[in-house]
Structure formats: structure tokens, C-alpha cells
Amino acid sequence: MSYDIYVRTWWAYDNAWPGGRRPHAGRKKYMYRRVECEEEARSICQQYNATYDPGELSERAEYE
């Protein structure tokens, strides 16, 4: 089985919501090659998330 790694945000700006943000799973932005091992995909995502500032919209790396 192979896994694709991507990043996306979990919030969107919306002034109608308290705090100016609303929950929203953003578009998937594929950023890495396809990997064959789930452990490798998990490791890449964990490393990205540990070293990248997620910002106000909580951008996170994931895999599928």
C-alpha cells in the first residue's frame, strides 16, 4: 500500500464567527512524493508538524 502526504488548514477566516475564524478543513495541498510505508508517512508528518508553525489557521501535515 502507498501513502500520499499533504498539508491543509483546519480553520478559515470568517468575520461572522467569534474570533474571526470558523472550523473548515481546507483543500489538500500535496507536498511530498508517495511513500510505501505507513511508518515513513507518519514520521514525515510528525517531523513537519513539530518544526512548522501552524499559524492561526492550524496548517498540519497528514497522509492518506
C-alpha positions, 0 to 999 in steps of 0.5 A, a space after each residue: 500500500 502507498 501513502 500520499 502526504 499533504 498539508 491543509 488548514 483546519 480553520 478559515 477566516 470568517 468575520 461572522 464567527 467569534 474570533 474571526 475564524 470558523 472550523 473548515 478543513 481546507 483543500 489538500 495541498 500535496 507536498 511530498 512524493 508517495 511513500 510505501 510505508 505507513 511508518 515513513 508517512 507518519 514520521 514525515 508528518 510528525 517531523 513537519 508538524 513539530 518544526 512548522 508553525 501552524 499559524 492561526 489557521 492550524 496548517 498540519 501535515 497528514 497522509 492518506 
